[in-house]
């Protein structure tokens, strides 16, 4: 049985993040970090602040979503203060989403991510200045769903394994690789997979990636190798300009690794640690990827990726006496 309020709340908030906060704002302001810097600053503060304020989860979500909705009415003509408030709300909601996902079943996961990826992909070609209606509708649906969501009624899914299989730095690497490639592809007119007629392939393999991550039971090391291999293929297909193959491999690895990250983060009991993790993964790693994309440093990413893998393998081989799943921040 599906938890419909939870699905609608998270799915449409993820759509909002993709179409408004991640791509809409950045593209509208011409990717000028000096103009939009207040949004990531607000996001980092929000990720921590929302976890330190001791208040009912639903009430915090309602307040942040109302703030997000108010700012959205002025989109895309947002000033420095409005961008800060938007970052504060989006950043504050992120760790609360992770906390809410602790109540989700495997089918809820599949529904949430499939809806967000399919809807986000289908609306991606909408000009960024015309996305205000989407932003208002998405936020309204999320807000209404939060009012509908009765946390005390929902039984939390028991998870005996409360330790992470991957250090946070590994998850940051995945987000960095994704952010750099995504921001580059969204601006590259030579290989515009979203605007080049590959939307159906992208939507299909987003869903396949989610289902594989949920249903396919692999050892944690095999999952890590799979993610690394598919990222390597994604970059290869980007450099050799193969849009069809890129439209198959890249959406798969996006969905797959994001599902793995969500499954990992919900294991963290302490919501303050979740906030710190979201700051590092959602803002520091993605911001670094955006910087590499904007500064046209893509050619250096395979070197960084390879160096990280070699270093990680050497470190792992020297630490074989340690238990798997230690939490690193």
RODOTI-639958 format. One record per residue (C-alpha): residue number from 1; x, y, z. Coordinates in steps of 0.25 Angstrom, whole numbers, plus 5000, padded with zeros to 4 digits. Each point is the difference from the previous one (the first is absolute). Last residue first. Layout:
N
+-----+------+------+------+
!   k !    u !    v !    w !
+-----+------+------+------+
! NUM !    X !    Y !    Z !
...
+-----+------+------+------+
END
This chain:
329
+-----+------+------+------+
!   k !    u !    v !    w !
+-----+------+------+------+
! 329 ! 5126 ! 5052 ! 5031 !
! 328 ! 5004 ! 4986 ! 5001 !
! 327 ! 4990 ! 4989 ! 5005 !
! 326 ! 5007 ! 4986 ! 5001 !
! 325 ! 4992 ! 4990 ! 4991 !
! 324 ! 5011 ! 4989 ! 4999 !
! 323 ! 5007 ! 4996 ! 5012 !
! 322 ! 5015 ! 5004 ! 5001 !
! 321 ! 5011 ! 4989 ! 4998 !
! 320 ! 5000 ! 5002 ! 4985 !
! 319 ! 5005 ! 5014 ! 5002 !
! 318 ! 5013 ! 5000 ! 4992 !
! 317 ! 4992 ! 4994 ! 4988 !
! 316 ! 4989 ! 5010 ! 5001 !
! 315 ! 5010 ! 5012 ! 5000 !
! 314 ! 5007 ! 4995 ! 4988 !
! 313 ! 4986 ! 4998 ! 4993 !
! 312 ! 4996 ! 5014 ! 5004 !
! 311 ! 5013 ! 5006 ! 4995 !
! 310 ! 4998 ! 4993 ! 4986 !
! 309 ! 4985 ! 5003 ! 4999 !
! 308 ! 5003 ! 5015 ! 5004 !
! 307 ! 5011 ! 5001 ! 4990 !
! 306 ! 4991 ! 4994 ! 4989 !
! 305 ! 4989 ! 5010 ! 5003 !
! 304 ! 5009 ! 5012 ! 5001 !
! 303 ! 5007 ! 4996 ! 4986 !
! 302 ! 4986 ! 4998 ! 4994 !
! 301 ! 4996 ! 5014 ! 5005 !
! 300 ! 5012 ! 5008 ! 4994 !
! 299 ! 4994 ! 5000 ! 4986 !
! 298 ! 4987 ! 5006 ! 5006 !
! 297 ! 5007 ! 5013 ! 5004 !
! 296 ! 4991 ! 5009 ! 4992 !
! 295 ! 4999 ! 5011 ! 5012 !
! 294 ! 4985 ! 4999 ! 5000 !
! 293 ! 5000 ! 4984 ! 5000 !
! 292 ! 5011 ! 5000 ! 5011 !
! 291 ! 4993 ! 5010 ! 5009 !
! 290 ! 4987 ! 4992 ! 4998 !
! 289 ! 5007 ! 4987 ! 5005 !
! 288 ! 5006 ! 5008 ! 5012 !
! 287 ! 4986 ! 5005 ! 5003 !
! 286 ! 4994 ! 4986 ! 4999 !
! 285 ! 5010 ! 4995 ! 5010 !
! 284 ! 4999 ! 5011 ! 5010 !
! 283 ! 4985 ! 5002 ! 4999 !
! 282 ! 4992 ! 4987 ! 5000 !
! 281 ! 5011 ! 4990 ! 5004 !
! 280 ! 5007 ! 5009 ! 5011 !
! 279 ! 4988 ! 5007 ! 5005 !
! 278 ! 4992 ! 4988 ! 4999 !
! 277 ! 5010 ! 4992 ! 5009 !
! 276 ! 5000 ! 5012 ! 5010 !
! 275 ! 4985 ! 5000 ! 5001 !
! 274 ! 4999 ! 4984 ! 5001 !
! 273 ! 5010 ! 5001 ! 5011 !
! 272 ! 4991 ! 5010 ! 5007 !
! 271 ! 4988 ! 4990 ! 4998 !
! 270 ! 5007 ! 4989 ! 5008 !
! 269 ! 4995 ! 4987 ! 4996 !
! 268 ! 5008 ! 4998 ! 4987 !
! 267 ! 4995 ! 4988 ! 4992 !
! 266 ! 4991 ! 5009 ! 4992 !
! 265 ! 5013 ! 5006 ! 4994 !
! 264 ! 5004 ! 4986 ! 4994 !
! 263 ! 4987 ! 4997 ! 4992 !
! 262 ! 5000 ! 5015 ! 4995 !
! 261 ! 5014 ! 4998 ! 4995 !
! 260 ! 4997 ! 4987 ! 4993 !
! 259 ! 4987 ! 5006 ! 4994 !
! 258 ! 5009 ! 5012 ! 4995 !
! 257 ! 5010 ! 4990 ! 4994 !
! 256 ! 4990 ! 4992 ! 4992 !
! 255 ! 4992 ! 5012 ! 4995 !
! 254 ! 5012 ! 5007 ! 4995 !
! 253 ! 5007 ! 4987 ! 4995 !
! 252 ! 4988 ! 4997 ! 4991 !
! 251 ! 4998 ! 5014 ! 4995 !
! 250 ! 5015 ! 5000 ! 4995 !
! 249 ! 5000 ! 4986 ! 4994 !
! 248 ! 4988 ! 5001 ! 4990 !
! 247 ! 5000 ! 5015 ! 4996 !
! 246 ! 5015 ! 4999 ! 4999 !
! 245 ! 4999 ! 4988 ! 4990 !
! 244 ! 4991 ! 5009 ! 4992 !
! 243 ! 5008 ! 5012 ! 5001 !
! 242 ! 5013 ! 4995 ! 4996 !
! 241 ! 5010 ! 5012 ! 4999 !
! 240 ! 5013 ! 4993 ! 5003 !
! 239 ! 5002 ! 5008 ! 5012 !
! 238 ! 4986 ! 4998 ! 5005 !
! 237 ! 5000 ! 4985 ! 4997 !
! 236 ! 5013 ! 4999 ! 5008 !
! 235 ! 4994 ! 5008 ! 5012 !
! 234 ! 4988 ! 4992 ! 5001 !
! 233 ! 5009 ! 4987 ! 4998 !
! 232 ! 5008 ! 5004 ! 5012 !
! 231 ! 4988 ! 5003 ! 5008 !
! 230 ! 4994 ! 4987 ! 4997 !
! 229 ! 5013 ! 4993 ! 5004 !
! 228 ! 5000 ! 5008 ! 5013 !
! 227 ! 4986 ! 4997 ! 5004 !
! 226 ! 5002 ! 4985 ! 4997 !
! 225 ! 5013 ! 4999 ! 5008 !
! 224 ! 4993 ! 5006 ! 5012 !
! 223 ! 4988 ! 4991 ! 4998 !
! 222 ! 5009 ! 4988 ! 5000 !
! 221 ! 5007 ! 5005 ! 5012 !
! 220 ! 4987 ! 5001 ! 5008 !
! 219 ! 4996 ! 4986 ! 4996 !
! 218 ! 4989 ! 4999 ! 4990 !
! 217 ! 4985 ! 4998 ! 5002 !
! 216 ! 4992 ! 5005 ! 4988 !
! 215 ! 4987 ! 5005 ! 5004 !
! 214 ! 5002 ! 5014 ! 5005 !
! 213 ! 5012 ! 5005 ! 4992 !
! 212 ! 4995 ! 4992 ! 4988 !
! 211 ! 4986 ! 5007 ! 5001 !
! 210 ! 5006 ! 5014 ! 5001 !
! 209 ! 5010 ! 4998 ! 4988 !
! 208 ! 4989 ! 4994 ! 4992 !
! 207 ! 4991 ! 5012 ! 5003 !
! 206 ! 5011 ! 5010 ! 4996 !
! 205 ! 5002 ! 4991 ! 4988 !
! 204 ! 4986 ! 5002 ! 4994 !
! 203 ! 5000 ! 5015 ! 5003 !
! 202 ! 5013 ! 5002 ! 4992 !
! 201 ! 4996 ! 4991 ! 4989 !
! 200 ! 4987 ! 5008 ! 4999 !
! 199 ! 5007 ! 5013 ! 5000 !
! 198 ! 5010 ! 4997 ! 4989 !
! 197 ! 4995 ! 5010 ! 4990 !
! 196 ! 5012 ! 5010 ! 5000 !
! 195 ! 4995 ! 5010 ! 5011 !
! 194 ! 5003 ! 4990 ! 5012 !
! 193 ! 5012 ! 4994 ! 4993 !
! 192 ! 5006 ! 5013 ! 4996 !
! 191 ! 5013 ! 4995 ! 4994 !
! 190 ! 5006 ! 5012 ! 4991 !
! 189 ! 4992 ! 5011 ! 5007 !
! 188 ! 5007 ! 4997 ! 5014 !
! 187 ! 4993 ! 5008 ! 5011 !
! 186 ! 4992 ! 4989 ! 5007 !
! 185 ! 5011 ! 4990 ! 4996 !
! 184 ! 5010 ! 5008 ! 5008 !
! 183 ! 4991 ! 5002 ! 5013 !
! 182 ! 4997 ! 4985 ! 4999 !
! 181 ! 5014 ! 4996 ! 4998 !
! 180 ! 5006 ! 5008 ! 5012 !
! 179 ! 4988 ! 4997 ! 5009 !
! 178 ! 5001 ! 4985 ! 4998 !
! 177 ! 5014 ! 4999 ! 5002 !
! 176 ! 4999 ! 5008 ! 5013 !
! 175 ! 4988 ! 4993 ! 5005 !
! 174 ! 5008 ! 4986 ! 4998 !
! 173 ! 5012 ! 5006 ! 5007 !
! 172 ! 4992 ! 5005 ! 5011 !
! 171 ! 4994 ! 4986 ! 5002 !
! 170 ! 5014 ! 4995 ! 5002 !
! 169 ! 5004 ! 5011 ! 5009 !
! 168 ! 4988 ! 4996 ! 5009 !
! 167 ! 5006 ! 4987 ! 5002 !
! 166 ! 4993 ! 4988 ! 4994 !
! 165 ! 4993 ! 4988 ! 5007 !
! 164 ! 4994 ! 5009 ! 5010 !
! 163 ! 4996 ! 4995 ! 5014 !
! 162 ! 4986 ! 4998 ! 5006 !
! 161 ! 4997 ! 4986 ! 4995 !
! 160 ! 4988 ! 4995 ! 5007 !
! 159 ! 4991 ! 5008 ! 4992 !
! 158 ! 4985 ! 5001 ! 5005 !
! 157 ! 4991 ! 5007 ! 4991 !
! 156 ! 4993 ! 5011 ! 5008 !
! 155 ! 4985 ! 4998 ! 5003 !
! 154 ! 4992 ! 5012 ! 4994 !
! 153 ! 4989 ! 5005 ! 5009 !
! 152 ! 5009 ! 5009 ! 5008 !
! 151 ! 5005 ! 5007 ! 4988 !
! 150 ! 4986 ! 5004 ! 4994 !
! 149 ! 5003 ! 5005 ! 4986 !
! 148 ! 4988 ! 5008 ! 4995 !
! 147 ! 5006 ! 5013 ! 5004 !
! 146 ! 5013 ! 4996 ! 4994 !
! 145 ! 4992 ! 4996 ! 4987 !
! 144 ! 4994 ! 5014 ! 4999 !
! 143 ! 5014 ! 5006 ! 5001 !
! 142 ! 5006 ! 4990 ! 4990 !
! 141 ! 4988 ! 5003 ! 4990 !
! 140 ! 5002 ! 5015 ! 5002 !
! 139 ! 5015 ! 4999 ! 4998 !
! 138 ! 4998 ! 4993 ! 4987 !
! 137 ! 4989 ! 5009 ! 4995 !
! 136 ! 5007 ! 5013 ! 5003 !
! 135 ! 5013 ! 4995 ! 4994 !
! 134 ! 4993 ! 4995 ! 4987 !
! 133 ! 4993 ! 5013 ! 4999 !
! 132 ! 5013 ! 5008 ! 5001 !
! 131 ! 5007 ! 4991 ! 4989 !
! 130 ! 4999 ! 5010 ! 4989 !
! 129 ! 5013 ! 5007 ! 5002 !
! 128 ! 5007 ! 4987 ! 4999 !
! 127 ! 4995 ! 4996 ! 4987 !
! 126 ! 4993 ! 4987 ! 5000 !
! 125 ! 5009 ! 4989 ! 4995 !
! 124 ! 5001 ! 4993 ! 5013 !
! 123 ! 4986 ! 4998 ! 5002 !
! 122 ! 5000 ! 4985 ! 4995 !
! 121 ! 5013 ! 4998 ! 5008 !
! 120 ! 4995 ! 5005 ! 5013 !
! 119 ! 4987 ! 4992 ! 4999 !
! 118 ! 5007 ! 4987 ! 4997 !
! 117 ! 5011 ! 5002 ! 5010 !
! 116 ! 4991 ! 5005 ! 5011 !
! 115 ! 4989 ! 4990 ! 4998 !
! 114 ! 5010 ! 4988 ! 4999 !
! 113 ! 5007 ! 5005 ! 5013 !
! 112 ! 4988 ! 5001 ! 5008 !
! 111 ! 4993 ! 4987 ! 4995 !
! 110 ! 5013 ! 4991 ! 5001 !
! 109 ! 5002 ! 5005 ! 5014 !
! 108 ! 4986 ! 4998 ! 5004 !
! 107 ! 5001 ! 4986 ! 4995 !
! 106 ! 5012 ! 4997 ! 5009 !
! 105 ! 4992 ! 5005 ! 5012 !
! 104 ! 5002 ! 5014 ! 5005 !
! 103 ! 4999 ! 5005 ! 5015 !
! 102 ! 5015 ! 5002 ! 5001 !
! 101 ! 4998 ! 5009 ! 4987 !
! 100 ! 4994 ! 5011 ! 5009 !
!  99 ! 5014 ! 5002 ! 5007 !
!  98 ! 5006 ! 5001 ! 4986 !
!  97 ! 4990 ! 5010 ! 4996 !
!  96 ! 5003 ! 5008 ! 5013 !
!  95 ! 5015 ! 5000 ! 4996 !
!  94 ! 4996 ! 5007 ! 4986 !
!  93 ! 4989 ! 5009 ! 5006 !
!  92 ! 5010 ! 5010 ! 5006 !
!  91 ! 5008 ! 5001 ! 4987 !
!  90 ! 4988 ! 5003 ! 4992 !
!  89 ! 4995 ! 5010 ! 5010 !
!  88 ! 5013 ! 5007 ! 5003 !
!  87 ! 5004 ! 5000 ! 4985 !
!  86 ! 4987 ! 5007 ! 4997 !
!  85 ! 5002 ! 5010 ! 5011 !
!  84 ! 5014 ! 5003 ! 4995 !
!  83 ! 4994 ! 5001 ! 4986 !
!  82 ! 4990 ! 5010 ! 5005 !
!  81 ! 5010 ! 5008 ! 5007 !
!  80 ! 5009 ! 5002 ! 4988 !
!  79 ! 4989 ! 5003 ! 4990 !
!  78 ! 4990 ! 4991 ! 4993 !
!  77 ! 4994 ! 5003 ! 4987 !
!  76 ! 4998 ! 4985 ! 4996 !
!  75 ! 4991 ! 4998 ! 5008 !
!  74 ! 4993 ! 5010 ! 5009 !
!  73 ! 4988 ! 4991 ! 5003 !
!  72 ! 5011 ! 4989 ! 5003 !
!  71 ! 5005 ! 5008 ! 5012 !
!  70 ! 4986 ! 4999 ! 5007 !
!  69 ! 5000 ! 4985 ! 4997 !
!  68 ! 5013 ! 4997 ! 5005 !
!  67 ! 4997 ! 5008 ! 5013 !
!  66 ! 4987 ! 4991 ! 5001 !
!  65 ! 5008 ! 4988 ! 4998 !
!  64 ! 5010 ! 5003 ! 5011 !
!  63 ! 4989 ! 5003 ! 5010 !
!  62 ! 4992 ! 4987 ! 4996 !
!  61 ! 5012 ! 4992 ! 5001 !
!  60 ! 5004 ! 5005 ! 5014 !
!  59 ! 4986 ! 4997 ! 5005 !
!  58 ! 5000 ! 4986 ! 4994 !
!  57 ! 5013 ! 4997 ! 5007 !
!  56 ! 4996 ! 5005 ! 5014 !
!  55 ! 5009 ! 5010 ! 5006 !
!  54 ! 5014 ! 5000 ! 5005 !
!  53 ! 5008 ! 5009 ! 4991 !
!  52 ! 5014 ! 4993 ! 4998 !
!  51 ! 4996 ! 4992 ! 4988 !
!  50 ! 4994 ! 5012 ! 4992 !
!  49 ! 5012 ! 5009 ! 5003 !
!  48 ! 5010 ! 4990 ! 4994 !
!  47 ! 4994 ! 4998 ! 4986 !
!  46 ! 4995 ! 5014 ! 5001 !
!  45 ! 5014 ! 5006 ! 5001 !
!  44 ! 5005 ! 4993 ! 4989 !
!  43 ! 4988 ! 5003 ! 4991 !
!  42 ! 5001 ! 5015 ! 5004 !
!  41 ! 5014 ! 5000 ! 4995 !
!  40 ! 4996 ! 4992 ! 4988 !
!  39 ! 4990 ! 5011 ! 4997 !
!  38 ! 5008 ! 5012 ! 5003 !
!  37 ! 5010 ! 4997 ! 4989 !
!  36 ! 4990 ! 5002 ! 4989 !
!  35 ! 5006 ! 5013 ! 4994 !
!  34 ! 5014 ! 4998 ! 5003 !
!  33 ! 4999 ! 4985 ! 4995 !
!  32 ! 4996 ! 5005 ! 4986 !
!  31 ! 4993 ! 4988 ! 4993 !
!  30 ! 4993 ! 5009 ! 4991 !
!  29 ! 4990 ! 5005 ! 5011 !
!  28 ! 4989 ! 4993 ! 4993 !
!  27 ! 5008 ! 4987 ! 4999 !
!  26 ! 5004 ! 4999 ! 5014 !
!  25 ! 4986 ! 5003 ! 5005 !
!  24 ! 4993 ! 4991 ! 4991 !
!  23 ! 5010 ! 4988 ! 5001 !
!  22 ! 5002 ! 4997 ! 5014 !
!  21 ! 4989 ! 5008 ! 5008 !
!  20 ! 4989 ! 5000 ! 4990 !
!  19 ! 4999 ! 4988 ! 4991 !
!  18 ! 5008 ! 4990 ! 5009 !
!  17 ! 4997 ! 5005 ! 5014 !
!  16 ! 4985 ! 5001 ! 4996 !
!  15 ! 5000 ! 4986 ! 4995 !
!  14 ! 5006 ! 4995 ! 5013 !
!  13 ! 4989 ! 5007 ! 5007 !
!  12 ! 4990 ! 4994 ! 4991 !
!  11 ! 5005 ! 4986 ! 5003 !
!  10 ! 5002 ! 5002 ! 5015 !
!   9 ! 4986 ! 5005 ! 5004 !
!   8 ! 4993 ! 4992 ! 4990 !
!   7 ! 5006 ! 4987 ! 5005 !
!   6 ! 4998 ! 5003 ! 5014 !
!   5 ! 4986 ! 5003 ! 4998 !
!   4 ! 4997 ! 4988 ! 4992 !
!   3 ! 5007 ! 4989 ! 5010 !
!   2 ! 4998 ! 4989 ! 4990 !
!   1 ! 4995 ! 4986 ! 5004 !
+-----+------+------+------+
END
